[in-house]
């Protein structure tokens, strides 16, 4: 027997075993496709086989008569909520007719092509015009809610596959070429309804969280200005300077760093100015990994109970304060902020951070802020130490903090519930959008 014949004979059983093993991986009623294993009754189609797509444009910005009209104008920043109901931008009929801006209708999908929101998809609930960063996806064949869930589930995959480093940049051609796993219409509808129900629950939780935050903000405005006093407290508040209610202050370096959080048990990190936020307070994950030469700076290390205030950066980011309720070990402040350590018998961290954000104190700091451009201003450490504060006695501060802590705990519980619901939805999507779990019997879906 020839060598060639021997090689053929030896190889054939291996190939047969591999093919047989692959066949055994696919359970009855399913098939292997470019998108993985899906039910036999499902199709794999290119998006443009079932949809029409087009992008829009921007009217001439030098023509004020093209803007402020009656036509809503959707940009990529309007898509984050998953539903487009209201937009800030509006254009006129002349602006629409004199540009490449195009109209979408209710029920169309709109997908961001580039920028920070690239890959984000939403359903528009209004008739509107779109700009060049938005792709309209219209279908009269597929269930548009199912298509929305399918594309939303694949956002990360699409970005990872079609963009390489830098700012994500998609195109209409990329989206049109996407392969879609498409069940029969009855099953599309069932999947869409199940996932939309979870979206409704998530929306309700988000609205409740926003409401609770607004209530807390209002309570802070009342309690931390003395407009409302808790039972058992009366008398005038004291006027102090920041230096009177702290044990020390500290600043750190601002070296070139790796844009990532610290890892392991040795690395040190430095806070970004975005660690102190007006909207959500303290955000410790906003830090960078320090070069080794800056490790071990114990005197600049942040600890629980400290208060951080930014002192350099864009004007809207300067003078922002937050109190530290959690921080990993080995995190220091940067040279663009000041760390304050409150005196335990004079200032509660939460109350001190709020007092630093008061109109009275902010006006003082703003008058001492210098800089040639709005994008880069600063004030000195001494300005913070001399800043005026109005604080209640320490017992009243602690009582106020307890009320606000309780509100924070309620908000945190709602956020935990929201995050768990998101995780449940993600699991549902993986099961339903691949056909691993069927909501409609195969014979009924066909």
C-alpha positions in Angstrom: 0.0 0.0 0.0 1.4 3.4 -0.9 2.3 6.0 1.7 -0.3 8.3 0.3 -3.0 5.7 0.8 -1.8 5.0 4.3 -2.0 8.7 5.2 -5.5 8.8 3.8 -6.6 5.8 5.7 -5.1 7.0 8.9 -6.6 10.5 8.6 -10.2 9.6 7.7 -11.2 8.1 11.1 -10.0 11.3 12.8 -12.0 13.5 10.6 -15.0 11.3 11.0 -14.7 11.3 14.8 -14.4 15.1 14.8 -17.5 15.5 12.6 -19.4 13.1 14.7 -18.4 14.9 18.0 -19.5 18.2 16.5 -22.8 16.7 15.5 -23.3 15.3 19.0 -22.8 18.9 20.4 -26.0 20.0 18.6 -29.1 18.7 20.3 -32.2 17.7 18.3 -34.1 20.7 17.0 -31.0 22.9 16.8 -28.4 23.7 14.1 -24.9 25.1 14.0 -24.6 28.5 12.2 -22.2 31.5 11.9 -23.8 32.9 15.1 -23.5 29.6 17.0 -26.1 27.0 17.8 -29.7 28.2 17.3 -33.1 26.5 16.8 -33.7 24.9 13.4 -36.7 27.2 12.8 -34.6 30.3 13.2 -32.9 32.1 10.3 -29.5 33.8 10.1 -29.8 36.9 7.8 -27.9 40.0 7.1 -29.5 43.1 8.7 -29.9 44.8 5.3 -32.0 41.8 4.1 -34.8 42.8 6.5 -34.1 46.5 7.2 -33.6 49.8 5.4 -30.8 52.0 6.9 -29.7 55.6 6.5 -27.9 58.3 8.4 -28.7 62.0 8.6 -26.8 65.3 8.7 -26.4 68.7 10.3 -27.9 72.0 9.0 -25.5 74.9 8.4 -24.6 76.0 12.0 -24.0 79.6 10.7 -27.7 79.9 9.9 -29.6 80.6 13.1 -32.9 80.4 11.1 -32.2 76.6 10.6 -32.4 76.0 14.4 -35.0 76.3 17.1 -37.8 75.2 14.9 -40.6 72.6 15.4 -38.7 69.5 14.2 -37.0 67.4 17.0 -33.3 66.7 16.0 -31.8 63.5 17.4 -28.1 63.3 18.0 -26.1 60.3 19.4 -26.3 61.8 22.9 -30.1 61.3 23.0 -29.9 57.5 22.7 -28.7 56.4 26.2 -32.2 55.8 27.7 -33.1 53.2 25.1 -36.2 55.2 24.2 -36.2 58.6 22.5 -39.1 60.6 23.8 -37.7 64.1 24.1 -34.7 65.8 22.7 -33.1 69.2 23.4 -32.2 70.0 19.8 -34.7 71.3 17.2 -34.4 72.4 13.6 -36.7 74.2 11.2 -38.2 72.9 8.0 -35.8 75.0 6.0 -32.9 73.5 8.0 -34.1 70.0 7.2 -34.7 70.7 3.5 -31.3 72.6 3.1 -29.2 69.8 4.7 -28.6 66.1 4.6 -30.6 65.7 7.9 -33.3 63.0 7.4 -36.5 62.1 9.2 -37.2 59.0 11.2 -40.7 57.9 12.3 -42.0 56.4 15.5 -40.9 52.8 16.0 -37.7 53.2 14.0 -34.4 52.1 15.6 -31.6 54.7 15.9 -28.0 53.6 16.5 -25.0 55.8 17.4 -22.2 55.4 14.9 -19.3 57.1 16.6 -18.2 59.0 19.7 -18.7 58.0 23.3 -22.1 56.4 22.6 -21.0 54.4 19.6 -23.1 51.2 19.3 -25.8 52.4 21.6 -29.2 51.7 20.1 -32.7 53.1 20.9 -36.2 53.1 19.6 -37.6 56.5 18.7 -41.1 57.3 20.0 -41.3 60.6 18.1 -41.0 61.6 14.5 -37.7 63.5 14.3 -34.7 64.3 12.2 -31.3 62.7 12.7 -27.7 63.9 12.3 -24.8 62.2 10.7 -23.7 60.3 13.8 -27.0 58.5 14.0 -28.1 55.6 11.8 -31.8 54.9 11.3 -32.9 51.3 11.0 -36.4 50.7 9.7 -38.1 47.4 9.3 -41.6 46.3 8.4 -40.7 42.7 8.5 -39.0 42.1 11.9 -40.4 42.9 15.3 -38.6 46.2 16.0 -38.6 45.5 19.8 -36.9 42.2 19.1 -34.3 43.8 16.8 -33.7 46.5 19.5 -32.9 43.8 22.1 -30.8 41.8 19.7 -28.6 44.8 18.8 -28.4 46.1 22.4 -27.2 42.7 23.5 -24.4 42.8 20.9 -23.1 46.3 21.5 -19.8 45.3 23.1 -19.2 42.6 20.6 -19.8 45.0 17.7 -17.4 47.6 19.1 -14.7 45.0 19.9 -15.0 43.4 16.4 -15.1 46.5 14.2 -13.1 49.1 16.1 -9.5 48.8 17.1 -8.2 51.3 19.8 -9.1 54.9 20.0 -12.6 56.3 19.6 -15.1 53.7 18.4 -16.1 54.5 14.8 -18.8 52.4 13.1 -20.4 52.9 9.7 -23.6 52.2 8.0 -21.9 49.5 5.9 -20.8 47.7 9.1 -24.2 47.7 10.6 -25.9 46.6 7.4 -23.6 43.6 7.2 -24.4 42.4 10.7 -25.8 38.9 10.9 -29.0 38.6 12.8 -30.5 35.4 14.5 -34.1 35.7 13.5 -36.9 33.5 15.1 -40.4 33.2 13.6 -42.4 36.4 14.2 -44.5 35.0 17.1 -41.3 34.0 18.9 -39.7 37.4 18.2 -42.7 39.1 19.8 -42.6 36.8 22.9 -38.9 37.4 23.4 -39.3 41.2 23.0 -42.2 41.3 25.4 -40.3 39.4 28.1 -37.3 41.6 27.9 -39.3 44.8 27.6 -41.1 43.9 30.8 -37.7 43.8 32.6 -36.8 47.1 30.9 -40.0 48.5 32.4 -39.0 47.4 35.9 -35.5 48.8 35.4 -37.0 52.1 34.3 -39.3 52.2 37.3 -36.3 51.5 39.6 -34.3 54.3 38.0 -37.1 56.7 38.4 -37.5 55.8 42.0 -33.8 56.2 42.7 -33.8 59.6 41.0 -36.8 60.6 43.2 -35.1 59.4 46.4 -31.9 61.3 45.4 -34.0 64.5 44.8 -35.6 64.1 48.2 -32.2 63.6 49.8 -30.9 66.7 48.0 -33.8 68.8 49.3 -33.3 67.5 52.8 -29.7 68.4 52.6 -30.5 71.9 51.5 -32.9 72.3 54.4 -30.9 70.6 57.2 -27.4 71.8 56.2 -28.4 75.4 55.9 -30.4 75.5 59.2 -33.7 76.3 57.3 -35.1 73.1 58.9 -34.0 72.0 62.4 -34.3 68.5 63.7 -36.4 68.0 66.9 -34.4 69.0 70.1 -32.0 71.4 68.4 -32.1 75.2 68.5 -29.8 78.1 68.8 -27.4 79.9 66.3 -24.9 78.1 64.2 -21.2 79.0 64.5 -19.2 80.8 61.8 -15.9 79.0 61.4 -13.0 78.8 58.9 -12.0 75.4 57.4 -8.7 75.4 59.3 -10.7 75.6 62.6 -12.4 72.2 62.1 -9.6 70.0 60.7 -6.6 68.3 62.2 -4.5 68.5 58.9 -4.6 69.0 55.2 -2.5 67.3 52.5 -1.8 67.4 48.7 0.0 65.0 46.4 1.8 64.9 43.1 0.3 64.9 39.6 2.7 62.6 37.6 2.1 60.9 34.3 0.2 57.7 35.2 -1.3 54.6 33.6 -5.0 55.1 33.0 -6.1 52.1 35.0 -7.0 51.2 38.6 -4.4 49.7 40.9 -4.1 45.9 41.2 -2.3 43.5 43.4 -1.1 44.2 47.0 1.8 46.6 46.2 0.6 49.2 43.7 -0.3 52.7 44.7 -2.8 55.0 43.0 -3.6 58.7 42.7 -7.1 60.2 42.6 -8.5 62.0 39.5 -10.4 65.2 40.1 -13.5 63.3 39.0 -13.4 61.3 42.2 -15.4 64.2 43.7 -18.6 64.7 41.9 -21.5 67.0 42.4 -24.1 64.4 41.2 -23.1 61.4 43.2 -20.5 62.5 45.7 -17.5 60.3 46.2 -16.3 58.0 43.4 -13.1 56.2 44.5 -12.8 54.2 41.3 -11.7 57.4 39.6 -8.0 56.9 40.2 -4.9 56.0 38.2 -1.9 53.7 38.8 1.1 55.6 40.1 4.7 55.1 38.8 6.7 53.1 41.4 8.8 56.2 42.3 5.6 57.7 44.0 4.7 54.6 46.0 4.8 54.7 49.8 3.6 58.2 50.5 1.8 57.5 53.7 1.3 61.2 54.6 -0.7 61.7 51.4 -2.8 58.6 51.7 -6.6 59.0 51.8 -8.6 57.3 54.5 -12.2 56.9 55.4 -13.6 60.0 57.0 -11.5 62.4 54.9 -13.0 65.2 52.8 -11.6 65.9 49.3 -12.0 69.2 47.5 -10.8 69.9 43.9 -8.6 73.0 43.4 -7.5 72.9 39.8 -9.0 72.0 36.4 -12.0 73.2 34.3 -14.0 75.8 36.2 -17.0 73.6 36.7 -14.8 70.9 38.2 -13.0 73.3 40.7 -14.3 73.6 44.3 -16.2 70.2 44.2 -16.1 68.4 47.5 -17.0 64.9 48.7 -16.5 62.9 51.8 -14.7 59.5 51.8 -16.9 56.7 52.9 -14.7 54.0 51.4 -11.3 53.9 49.8 -8.8 51.1 49.0 -5.5 51.2 50.8 -2.6 53.0 49.0 -4.6 55.7 47.3 -3.3 59.3 47.5 -4.6 62.7 46.5 -3.2 64.5 43.4 -1.8 68.0 43.2 -5.2 69.1 41.8 -7.0 68.6 45.0 -6.7 69.0 48.8 -7.4 66.3 51.4 -8.9 67.5 54.7 -9.0 65.5 57.8 -11.9 66.7 60.0 -11.5 67.1 63.8 -13.7 64.4 65.3 -15.2 66.8 67.9 -15.7 69.7 65.5 -16.9 68.4 62.1 -18.7 65.4 60.7 -17.2 64.5 57.3 -20.6 64.5 55.5 -21.6 67.8 56.9 -18.2 69.4 56.2 -18.3 68.3 52.6 -21.8 69.7 52.2 -20.8 73.0 53.9 -17.9 73.4 51.5 -20.4 73.2 48.7 -22.7 75.9 50.1 -23.2 79.1 48.2 -21.5 81.1 50.9 -18.3 79.1 50.8 -18.3 78.6 47.0 -18.6 82.3 46.4 -15.5 82.9 48.6 -13.5 80.3 46.6 -14.8 81.5 43.3 -13.6 85.1 44.0 -10.1 83.7 44.6 -10.0 81.4 41.6 -7.5 82.4 38.9 -6.7 81.3 35.4 -6.5 82.6 31.9 -9.1 80.1 30.4 -12.2 78.5 31.7 -10.7 75.1 30.9 -7.9 75.5 33.4 -8.3 77.5 36.6 -7.2 77.0 40.2 -7.1 78.4 43.8 -4.5 78.0 46.5 -4.4 75.8 49.5 -4.6 78.8 51.8 -7.9 79.9 50.1 -9.5 76.6 51.3 -8.1 76.9 54.8 -9.5 80.4 55.1 -12.8 79.6 53.5 -15.8 80.5 55.8 -18.2 77.8 57.0 -21.5 77.8 59.0 -21.7 74.7 61.1 -24.2 73.5 63.7 -22.8 72.1 67.0 -21.3 68.6 66.7 -24.3 66.8 68.2 -26.6 68.4 65.6 -24.2 67.5 62.8 -24.2 63.9 63.9 -28.0 63.9 64.0 -28.2 65.4 60.5 -25.7 62.8 59.3 -27.8 60.0 60.7 -30.9 61.2 58.8 -28.9 61.4 55.6 -27.2 58.1 56.1 -30.6 56.4 56.4 -31.6 58.0 53.1 -28.3 56.8 51.5 -29.0 53.3 52.8 -32.4 53.3 51.1 -31.0 54.5 47.9 -28.2 52.0 48.0 -30.7 49.2 48.6 -32.6 50.3 45.5 -29.4 50.5 43.5 -28.5 47.0 44.5 -32.0 45.8 43.4 -31.5 47.6 40.1 -28.1 46.0 39.5 -29.4 42.6 40.3 -32.3 43.1 37.9 -29.8 44.2 35.2 -27.8 41.0 35.8 -31.0 38.9 35.5 -31.9 40.6 32.3 -28.4 40.0 30.9 -28.8 36.3 31.7 -32.3 36.3 30.1 -30.9 37.9 26.9 -28.2 35.3 26.6 -30.8 32.5 26.9 -33.6 34.0 24.9 -31.7 35.6 22.0 -29.8 32.4 21.3 -32.9 30.1 21.5 -31.5 28.1 24.5 -34.7 28.9 26.3 -37.9 29.0 24.2 -41.0 31.0 25.1 -43.0 29.6 22.3 -43.3 25.9 21.4 -41.4 25.2 18.2 -44.6 24.1 16.4 -46.4 27.2 17.5 -43.5 29.5 16.5 -43.2 28.1 13.0 
